[in-house]
Amino acid sequence: MLQEPQIEDLICLVSTLDRTALTRQFLNFHGSFPVDFTPDFLEKLSVERLRHIFMALCLQNQHLPDAA
């Protein structure tokens, strides 16, 4: 389980990601269940929605993405 400081770090990191970085994160995500988002689908969502979904995905998988 992610600790409170890790969750705060995750929120800060995800809030800085732009559409390109979020798309890259989604397309390269390896979690405990399959995630099958197409680039076309991701392009149709707002950046805020992408951030929200990515945050939920990270929290569900207890995953801290690379800062790069």
PDB file of N, CA, C and O in Angstrom:
ATOM      1  N   MET A   1       0.840  -1.175   0.000  1.00  0.00           N
ATOM      2  CA  MET A   1       0.000   0.000   0.000  1.00  0.00           C
ATOM      3  C   MET A   1       0.892   1.247   0.000  1.00  0.00           C
ATOM      4  O   MET A   1       1.868   1.323   0.746  1.00  0.00           O
ATOM      5  N   LEU A   2       0.552   2.198  -0.826  1.00  0.00           N
ATOM      6  CA  LEU A   2       1.308   3.437  -0.868  1.00  0.00           C
ATOM      7  C   LEU A   2       1.088   4.218   0.419  1.00  0.00           C
ATOM      8  O   LEU A   2      -0.028   4.299   0.933  1.00  0.00           O
ATOM      9  N   GLN A   3       2.157   4.780   0.920  1.00  0.00           N
ATOM     10  CA  GLN A   3       2.092   5.595   2.130  1.00  0.00           C
ATOM     11  C   GLN A   3       1.687   7.023   1.750  1.00  0.00           C
ATOM     12  O   GLN A   3       1.774   7.414   0.586  1.00  0.00           O
ATOM     13  N   GLU A   4       1.244   7.791   2.744  1.00  0.00           N
ATOM     14  CA  GLU A   4       0.773   9.155   2.495  1.00  0.00           C
ATOM     15  C   GLU A   4       1.786  10.014   1.730  1.00  0.00           C
ATOM     16  O   GLU A   4       1.397  10.706   0.789  1.00  0.00           O
ATOM     17  N   PRO A   5       3.083   9.993   2.104  1.00  0.00           N
ATOM     18  CA  PRO A   5       4.041  10.802   1.331  1.00  0.00           C
ATOM     19  C   PRO A   5       4.162  10.343  -0.129  1.00  0.00           C
ATOM     20  O   PRO A   5       4.372  11.163  -1.023  1.00  0.00           O
ATOM     21  N   GLN A   6       4.029   9.043  -0.365  1.00  0.00           N
ATOM     22  CA  GLN A   6       4.076   8.518  -1.736  1.00  0.00           C
ATOM     23  C   GLN A   6       2.859   8.983  -2.533  1.00  0.00           C
ATOM     24  O   GLN A   6       2.973   9.301  -3.717  1.00  0.00           O
ATOM     25  N   ILE A   7       1.708   9.021  -1.890  1.00  0.00           N
ATOM     26  CA  ILE A   7       0.491   9.479  -2.561  1.00  0.00           C
ATOM     27  C   ILE A   7       0.615  10.960  -2.905  1.00  0.00           C
ATOM     28  O   ILE A   7       0.214  11.388  -3.987  1.00  0.00           O
ATOM     29  N   GLU A   8       1.167  11.730  -1.990  1.00  0.00           N
ATOM     30  CA  GLU A   8       1.390  13.154  -2.269  1.00  0.00           C
ATOM     31  C   GLU A   8       2.359  13.333  -3.435  1.00  0.00           C
ATOM     32  O   GLU A   8       2.151  14.187  -4.296  1.00  0.00           O
ATOM     33  N   ASP A   9       3.418  12.525  -3.459  1.00  0.00           N
ATOM     34  CA  ASP A   9       4.368  12.571  -4.576  1.00  0.00           C
ATOM     35  C   ASP A   9       3.681  12.200  -5.884  1.00  0.00           C
ATOM     36  O   ASP A   9       3.931  12.812  -6.922  1.00  0.00           O
ATOM     37  N   LEU A  10       2.816  11.193  -5.827  1.00  0.00           N
ATOM     38  CA  LEU A  10       2.084  10.757  -7.018  1.00  0.00           C
ATOM     39  C   LEU A  10       1.188  11.874  -7.538  1.00  0.00           C
ATOM     40  O   LEU A  10       1.154  12.136  -8.740  1.00  0.00           O
ATOM     41  N   ILE A  11       0.470  12.527  -6.647  1.00  0.00           N
ATOM     42  CA  ILE A  11      -0.412  13.630  -7.046  1.00  0.00           C
ATOM     43  C   ILE A  11       0.400  14.741  -7.706  1.00  0.00           C
ATOM     44  O   ILE A  11       0.013  15.264  -8.751  1.00  0.00           O
ATOM     45  N   CYS A  12       1.517  15.095  -7.095  1.00  0.00           N
ATOM     46  CA  CYS A  12       2.366  16.160  -7.661  1.00  0.00           C
ATOM     47  C   CYS A  12       2.904  15.761  -9.028  1.00  0.00           C
ATOM     48  O   CYS A  12       2.911  16.572  -9.954  1.00  0.00           O
ATOM     49  N   LEU A  13       3.349  14.527  -9.160  1.00  0.00           N
ATOM     50  CA  LEU A  13       3.899  14.063 -10.432  1.00  0.00           C
ATOM     51  C   LEU A  13       2.836  14.042 -11.522  1.00  0.00           C
ATOM     52  O   LEU A  13       3.058  14.560 -12.616  1.00  0.00           O
ATOM     53  N   VAL A  14       1.695  13.453 -11.231  1.00  0.00           N
ATOM     54  CA  VAL A  14       0.633  13.336 -12.235  1.00  0.00           C
ATOM     55  C   VAL A  14       0.131  14.717 -12.651  1.00  0.00           C
ATOM     56  O   VAL A  14      -0.221  14.922 -13.813  1.00  0.00           O
ATOM     57  N   SER A  15       0.096  15.649 -11.729  1.00  0.00           N
ATOM     58  CA  SER A  15      -0.387  16.993 -12.067  1.00  0.00           C
ATOM     59  C   SER A  15       0.530  17.725 -13.037  1.00  0.00           C
ATOM     60  O   SER A  15       0.110  18.688 -13.678  1.00  0.00           O
ATOM     61  N   THR A  16       1.778  17.279 -13.151  1.00  0.00           N
ATOM     62  CA  THR A  16       2.720  17.930 -14.073  1.00  0.00           C
ATOM     63  C   THR A  16       2.759  17.281 -15.448  1.00  0.00           C
ATOM     64  O   THR A  16       3.357  17.831 -16.373  1.00  0.00           O
ATOM     65  N   LEU A  17       2.132  16.122 -15.594  1.00  0.00           N
ATOM     66  CA  LEU A  17       2.204  15.404 -16.869  1.00  0.00           C
ATOM     67  C   LEU A  17       1.305  16.059 -17.918  1.00  0.00           C
ATOM     68  O   LEU A  17       0.156  16.402 -17.639  1.00  0.00           O
ATOM     69  N   ASP A  18       1.839  16.225 -19.118  1.00  0.00           N
ATOM     70  CA  ASP A  18       1.038  16.742 -20.224  1.00  0.00           C
ATOM     71  C   ASP A  18       0.438  15.567 -20.997  1.00  0.00           C
ATOM     72  O   ASP A  18       0.667  14.409 -20.647  1.00  0.00           O
ATOM     73  N   ARG A  19      -0.314  15.858 -22.027  1.00  0.00           N
ATOM     74  CA  ARG A  19      -0.991  14.816 -22.807  1.00  0.00           C
ATOM     75  C   ARG A  19      -0.012  13.776 -23.358  1.00  0.00           C
ATOM     76  O   ARG A  19      -0.281  12.576 -23.298  1.00  0.00           O
ATOM     77  N   THR A  20       1.109  14.227 -23.888  1.00  0.00           N
ATOM     78  CA  THR A  20       2.085  13.310 -24.466  1.00  0.00           C
ATOM     79  C   THR A  20       2.640  12.362 -23.410  1.00  0.00           C
ATOM     80  O   THR A  20       2.737  11.156 -23.636  1.00  0.00           O
ATOM     81  N   ALA A  21       3.001  12.913 -22.261  1.00  0.00           N
ATOM     82  CA  ALA A  21       3.551  12.088 -21.182  1.00  0.00           C
ATOM     83  C   ALA A  21       2.501  11.121 -20.633  1.00  0.00           C
ATOM     84  O   ALA A  21       2.808   9.963 -20.352  1.00  0.00           O
ATOM     85  N   LEU A  22       1.278  11.593 -20.483  1.00  0.00           N
ATOM     86  CA  LEU A  22       0.203  10.714 -19.999  1.00  0.00           C
ATOM     87  C   LEU A  22      -0.064   9.583 -20.986  1.00  0.00           C
ATOM     88  O   LEU A  22      -0.216   8.428 -20.588  1.00  0.00           O
ATOM     89  N   THR A  23      -0.119   9.913 -22.257  1.00  0.00           N
ATOM     90  CA  THR A  23      -0.344   8.880 -23.272  1.00  0.00           C
ATOM     91  C   THR A  23       0.763   7.834 -23.217  1.00  0.00           C
ATOM     92  O   THR A  23       0.497   6.633 -23.274  1.00  0.00           O
ATOM     93  N   ARG A  24       1.991   8.292 -23.108  1.00  0.00           N
ATOM     94  CA  ARG A  24       3.129   7.368 -23.015  1.00  0.00           C
ATOM     95  C   ARG A  24       2.992   6.479 -21.778  1.00  0.00           C
ATOM     96  O   ARG A  24       3.248   5.277 -21.845  1.00  0.00           O
ATOM     97  N   GLN A  25       2.587   7.073 -20.647  1.00  0.00           N
ATOM     98  CA  GLN A  25       2.412   6.291 -19.418  1.00  0.00           C
ATOM     99  C   GLN A  25       1.329   5.219 -19.591  1.00  0.00           C
ATOM    100  O   GLN A  25       1.513   4.071 -19.187  1.00  0.00           O
ATOM    101  N   PHE A  26       0.199   5.607 -20.195  1.00  0.00           N
ATOM    102  CA  PHE A  26      -0.884   4.642 -20.412  1.00  0.00           C
ATOM    103  C   PHE A  26      -0.450   3.505 -21.327  1.00  0.00           C
ATOM    104  O   PHE A  26      -0.710   2.337 -21.040  1.00  0.00           O
ATOM    105  N   LEU A  27       0.204   3.845 -22.415  1.00  0.00           N
ATOM    106  CA  LEU A  27       0.564   2.832 -23.412  1.00  0.00           C
ATOM    107  C   LEU A  27       1.668   1.894 -22.925  1.00  0.00           C
ATOM    108  O   LEU A  27       1.829   0.799 -23.463  1.00  0.00           O
ATOM    109  N   ASN A  28       2.428   2.312 -21.915  1.00  0.00           N
ATOM    110  CA  ASN A  28       3.515   1.486 -21.389  1.00  0.00           C
ATOM    111  C   ASN A  28       3.237   0.958 -19.987  1.00  0.00           C
ATOM    112  O   ASN A  28       4.140   0.440 -19.331  1.00  0.00           O
ATOM    113  N   PHE A  29       2.001   1.084 -19.524  1.00  0.00           N
ATOM    114  CA  PHE A  29       1.657   0.694 -18.159  1.00  0.00           C
ATOM    115  C   PHE A  29       1.552  -0.822 -18.040  1.00  0.00           C
ATOM    116  O   PHE A  29       0.906  -1.481 -18.855  1.00  0.00           O
ATOM    117  N   HIS A  30       2.198  -1.358 -17.016  1.00  0.00           N
ATOM    118  CA  HIS A  30       2.107  -2.792 -16.713  1.00  0.00           C
ATOM    119  C   HIS A  30       1.613  -2.918 -15.281  1.00  0.00           C
ATOM    120  O   HIS A  30       2.344  -2.625 -14.335  1.00  0.00           O
ATOM    121  N   GLY A  31       0.386  -3.348 -15.127  1.00  0.00           N
ATOM    122  CA  GLY A  31      -0.206  -3.456 -13.804  1.00  0.00           C
ATOM    123  C   GLY A  31      -0.702  -4.849 -13.519  1.00  0.00           C
ATOM    124  O   GLY A  31      -0.367  -5.806 -14.217  1.00  0.00           O
ATOM    125  N   SER A  32      -1.509  -4.947 -12.476  1.00  0.00           N
ATOM    126  CA  SER A  32      -2.032  -6.250 -12.050  1.00  0.00           C
ATOM    127  C   SER A  32      -3.221  -6.710 -12.903  1.00  0.00           C
ATOM    128  O   SER A  32      -3.705  -7.831 -12.747  1.00  0.00           O
ATOM    129  N   PHE A  33      -3.683  -5.842 -13.800  1.00  0.00           N
ATOM    130  CA  PHE A  33      -4.745  -6.212 -14.734  1.00  0.00           C
ATOM    131  C   PHE A  33      -4.460  -5.509 -16.058  1.00  0.00           C
ATOM    132  O   PHE A  33      -3.800  -4.470 -16.072  1.00  0.00           O
ATOM    133  N   PRO A  34      -4.941  -6.050 -17.153  1.00  0.00           N
ATOM    134  CA  PRO A  34      -4.640  -5.455 -18.460  1.00  0.00           C
ATOM    135  C   PRO A  34      -5.325  -4.102 -18.656  1.00  0.00           C
ATOM    136  O   PRO A  34      -6.473  -3.907 -18.255  1.00  0.00           O
ATOM    137  N   VAL A  35      -4.611  -3.189 -19.271  1.00  0.00           N
ATOM    138  CA  VAL A  35      -5.130  -1.875 -19.616  1.00  0.00           C
ATOM    139  C   VAL A  35      -4.954  -1.732 -21.117  1.00  0.00           C
ATOM    140  O   VAL A  35      -3.840  -1.824 -21.633  1.00  0.00           O
ATOM    141  N   ASP A  36      -6.053  -1.507 -21.811  1.00  0.00           N
ATOM    142  CA  ASP A  36      -6.007  -1.498 -23.268  1.00  0.00           C
ATOM    143  C   ASP A  36      -6.626  -0.215 -23.819  1.00  0.00           C
ATOM    144  O   ASP A  36      -7.716  -0.231 -24.391  1.00  0.00           O
ATOM    145  N   PHE A  37      -5.914   0.890 -23.635  1.00  0.00           N
ATOM    146  CA  PHE A  37      -6.361   2.169 -24.174  1.00  0.00           C
ATOM    147  C   PHE A  37      -5.656   2.400 -25.504  1.00  0.00           C
ATOM    148  O   PHE A  37      -4.442   2.223 -25.610  1.00  0.00           O
ATOM    149  N   THR A  38      -6.408   2.789 -26.501  1.00  0.00           N
ATOM    150  CA  THR A  38      -5.794   3.101 -27.790  1.00  0.00           C
ATOM    151  C   THR A  38      -5.384   4.573 -27.808  1.00  0.00           C
ATOM    152  O   THR A  38      -5.976   5.391 -27.103  1.00  0.00           O
ATOM    153  N   PRO A  39      -4.377   4.911 -28.608  1.00  0.00           N
ATOM    154  CA  PRO A  39      -3.999   6.322 -28.730  1.00  0.00           C
ATOM    155  C   PRO A  39      -5.180   7.197 -29.178  1.00  0.00           C
ATOM    156  O   PRO A  39      -5.307   8.337 -28.731  1.00  0.00           O
ATOM    157  N   ASP A  40      -6.037   6.672 -30.052  1.00  0.00           N
ATOM    158  CA  ASP A  40      -7.198   7.421 -30.525  1.00  0.00           C
ATOM    159  C   ASP A  40      -8.157   7.743 -29.374  1.00  0.00           C
ATOM    160  O   ASP A  40      -8.649   8.867 -29.270  1.00  0.00           O
ATOM    161  N   PHE A  41      -8.417   6.765 -28.519  1.00  0.00           N
ATOM    162  CA  PHE A  41      -9.291   6.979 -27.364  1.00  0.00           C
ATOM    163  C   PHE A  41      -8.689   8.020 -26.422  1.00  0.00           C
ATOM    164  O   PHE A  41      -9.384   8.931 -25.973  1.00  0.00           O
ATOM    165  N   LEU A  42      -7.400   7.882 -26.126  1.00  0.00           N
ATOM    166  CA  LEU A  42      -6.730   8.806 -25.211  1.00  0.00           C
ATOM    167  C   LEU A  42      -6.738  10.233 -25.743  1.00  0.00           C
ATOM    168  O   LEU A  42      -6.829  11.187 -24.970  1.00  0.00           O
ATOM    169  N   GLU A  43      -6.645  10.379 -27.051  1.00  0.00           N
ATOM    170  CA  GLU A  43      -6.635  11.709 -27.672  1.00  0.00           C
ATOM    171  C   GLU A  43      -7.975  12.425 -27.494  1.00  0.00           C
ATOM    172  O   GLU A  43      -8.027  13.654 -27.483  1.00  0.00           O
ATOM    173  N   LYS A  44      -9.045  11.663 -27.358  1.00  0.00           N
ATOM    174  CA  LYS A  44     -10.385  12.255 -27.231  1.00  0.00           C
ATOM    175  C   LYS A  44     -10.696  12.752 -25.825  1.00  0.00           C
ATOM    176  O   LYS A  44     -11.654  13.502 -25.634  1.00  0.00           O
ATOM    177  N   LEU A  45      -9.904  12.346 -24.844  1.00  0.00           N
ATOM    178  CA  LEU A  45     -10.148  12.751 -23.463  1.00  0.00           C
ATOM    179  C   LEU A  45      -9.406  14.038 -23.138  1.00  0.00           C
ATOM    180  O   LEU A  45      -8.354  14.320 -23.711  1.00  0.00           O
ATOM    181  N   SER A  46      -9.958  14.813 -22.218  1.00  0.00           N
ATOM    182  CA  SER A  46      -9.259  16.018 -21.763  1.00  0.00           C
ATOM    183  C   SER A  46      -8.040  15.600 -20.940  1.00  0.00           C
ATOM    184  O   SER A  46      -7.971  14.482 -20.431  1.00  0.00           O
ATOM    185  N   VAL A  47      -7.095  16.507 -20.821  1.00  0.00           N
ATOM    186  CA  VAL A  47      -5.894  16.224 -20.031  1.00  0.00           C
ATOM    187  C   VAL A  47      -6.276  15.974 -18.575  1.00  0.00           C
ATOM    188  O   VAL A  47      -5.705  15.099 -17.925  1.00  0.00           O
ATOM    189  N   GLU A  48      -7.225  16.728 -18.068  1.00  0.00           N
ATOM    190  CA  GLU A  48      -7.663  16.529 -16.682  1.00  0.00           C
ATOM    191  C   GLU A  48      -8.268  15.141 -16.490  1.00  0.00           C
ATOM    192  O   GLU A  48      -8.034  14.498 -15.466  1.00  0.00           O
ATOM    193  N   ARG A  49      -9.034  14.685 -17.453  1.00  0.00           N
ATOM    194  CA  ARG A  49      -9.637  13.339 -17.370  1.00  0.00           C
ATOM    195  C   ARG A  49      -8.553  12.271 -17.434  1.00  0.00           C
ATOM    196  O   ARG A  49      -8.605  11.285 -16.699  1.00  0.00           O
ATOM    197  N   LEU A  50      -7.576  12.463 -18.308  1.00  0.00           N
ATOM    198  CA  LEU A  50      -6.456  11.522 -18.397  1.00  0.00           C
ATOM    199  C   LEU A  50      -5.716  11.445 -17.061  1.00  0.00           C
ATOM    200  O   LEU A  50      -5.363  10.361 -16.598  1.00  0.00           O
ATOM    201  N   ARG A  51      -5.489  12.597 -16.453  1.00  0.00           N
ATOM    202  CA  ARG A  51      -4.808  12.620 -15.156  1.00  0.00           C
ATOM    203  C   ARG A  51      -5.614  11.877 -14.097  1.00  0.00           C
ATOM    204  O   ARG A  51      -5.064  11.123 -13.294  1.00  0.00           O
ATOM    205  N   HIS A  52      -6.920  12.102 -14.109  1.00  0.00           N
ATOM    206  CA  HIS A  52      -7.798  11.442 -13.141  1.00  0.00           C
ATOM    207  C   HIS A  52      -7.750   9.919 -13.306  1.00  0.00           C
ATOM    208  O   HIS A  52      -7.599   9.191 -12.325  1.00  0.00           O
ATOM    209  N   ILE A  53      -7.876   9.452 -14.517  1.00  0.00           N
ATOM    210  CA  ILE A  53      -7.852   8.008 -14.780  1.00  0.00           C
ATOM    211  C   ILE A  53      -6.485   7.429 -14.428  1.00  0.00           C
ATOM    212  O   ILE A  53      -6.395   6.356 -13.833  1.00  0.00           O
ATOM    213  N   PHE A  54      -5.420   8.145 -14.799  1.00  0.00           N
ATOM    214  CA  PHE A  54      -4.072   7.638 -14.510  1.00  0.00           C
ATOM    215  C   PHE A  54      -3.824   7.573 -13.007  1.00  0.00           C
ATOM    216  O   PHE A  54      -3.214   6.621 -12.520  1.00  0.00           O
ATOM    217  N   MET A  55      -4.291   8.580 -12.269  1.00  0.00           N
ATOM    218  CA  MET A  55      -4.171   8.568 -10.812  1.00  0.00           C
ATOM    219  C   MET A  55      -4.856   7.329 -10.235  1.00  0.00           C
ATOM    220  O   MET A  55      -4.281   6.619  -9.411  1.00  0.00           O
ATOM    221  N   ALA A  56      -6.085   7.081 -10.674  1.00  0.00           N
ATOM    222  CA  ALA A  56      -6.838   5.915 -10.186  1.00  0.00           C
ATOM    223  C   ALA A  56      -6.114   4.621 -10.533  1.00  0.00           C
ATOM    224  O   ALA A  56      -6.047   3.703  -9.716  1.00  0.00           O
ATOM    225  N   LEU A  57      -5.578   4.551 -11.735  1.00  0.00           N
ATOM    226  CA  LEU A  57      -4.851   3.362 -12.170  1.00  0.00           C
ATOM    227  C   LEU A  57      -3.616   3.136 -11.295  1.00  0.00           C
ATOM    228  O   LEU A  57      -3.341   2.010 -10.881  1.00  0.00           O
ATOM    229  N   CYS A  58      -2.883   4.200 -11.020  1.00  0.00           N
ATOM    230  CA  CYS A  58      -1.693   4.094 -10.165  1.00  0.00           C
ATOM    231  C   CYS A  58      -2.065   3.687  -8.738  1.00  0.00           C
ATOM    232  O   CYS A  58      -1.403   2.838  -8.141  1.00  0.00           O
ATOM    233  N   LEU A  59      -3.108   4.283  -8.199  1.00  0.00           N
ATOM    234  CA  LEU A  59      -3.526   3.943  -6.840  1.00  0.00           C
ATOM    235  C   LEU A  59      -4.009   2.498  -6.752  1.00  0.00           C
ATOM    236  O   LEU A  59      -3.689   1.791  -5.796  1.00  0.00           O
ATOM    237  N   GLN A  60      -4.775   2.061  -7.743  1.00  0.00           N
ATOM    238  CA  GLN A  60      -5.275   0.683  -7.731  1.00  0.00           C
ATOM    239  C   GLN A  60      -4.138  -0.329  -7.811  1.00  0.00           C
ATOM    240  O   GLN A  60      -4.204  -1.396  -7.200  1.00  0.00           O
ATOM    241  N   ASN A  61      -3.102   0.008  -8.563  1.00  0.00           N
ATOM    242  CA  ASN A  61      -1.969  -0.906  -8.750  1.00  0.00           C
ATOM    243  C   ASN A  61      -0.820  -0.639  -7.795  1.00  0.00           C
ATOM    244  O   ASN A  61       0.215  -1.302  -7.860  1.00  0.00           O
ATOM    245  N   GLN A  62      -1.003   0.353  -6.887  1.00  0.00           N
ATOM    246  CA  GLN A  62       0.067   0.708  -5.952  1.00  0.00           C
ATOM    247  C   GLN A  62       1.363   0.969  -6.716  1.00  0.00           C
ATOM    248  O   GLN A  62       2.416   0.426  -6.383  1.00  0.00           O
ATOM    249  N   HIS A  63       1.266   1.800  -7.736  1.00  0.00           N
ATOM    250  CA  HIS A  63       2.362   2.038  -8.678  1.00  0.00           C
ATOM    251  C   HIS A  63       2.757   3.512  -8.690  1.00  0.00           C
ATOM    252  O   HIS A  63       1.915   4.395  -8.848  1.00  0.00           O
ATOM    253  N   LEU A  64       4.052   3.757  -8.520  1.00  0.00           N
ATOM    254  CA  LEU A  64       4.583   5.114  -8.679  1.00  0.00           C
ATOM    255  C   LEU A  64       5.281   5.165 -10.037  1.00  0.00           C
ATOM    256  O   LEU A  64       6.263   4.453 -10.247  1.00  0.00           O
ATOM    257  N   PRO A  65       4.796   5.989 -10.960  1.00  0.00           N
ATOM    258  CA  PRO A  65       5.409   6.060 -12.287  1.00  0.00           C
ATOM    259  C   PRO A  65       6.788   6.713 -12.219  1.00  0.00           C
ATOM    260  O   PRO A  65       7.104   7.433 -11.272  1.00  0.00           O
ATOM    261  N   ASP A  66       7.593   6.450 -13.229  1.00  0.00           N
ATOM    262  CA  ASP A  66       8.889   7.111 -13.339  1.00  0.00           C
ATOM    263  C   ASP A  66       8.670   8.587 -13.541  1.00  0.00           C
ATOM    264  O   ASP A  66       7.741   8.990 -14.241  1.00  0.00           O
ATOM    265  N   ALA A  67       9.514   9.397 -12.938  1.00  0.00           N
ATOM    266  CA  ALA A  67       9.395  10.858 -13.067  1.00  0.00           C
ATOM    267  C   ALA A  67       9.791  11.335 -14.444  1.00  0.00           C
ATOM    268  O   ALA A  67       9.471  12.466 -14.810  1.00  0.00           O
ATOM    269  N   ALA A  68      10.475  10.514 -15.222  1.00  0.00           N
ATOM    270  CA  ALA A  68      10.905  10.917 -16.573  1.00  0.00           C
ATOM    271  C   ALA A  68       9.745  10.937 -17.444  1.00  0.00           C
ATOM    272  O   ALA A  68       9.869  11.248 -18.629  1.00  0.00           O
TER     273      ALA A  68
END
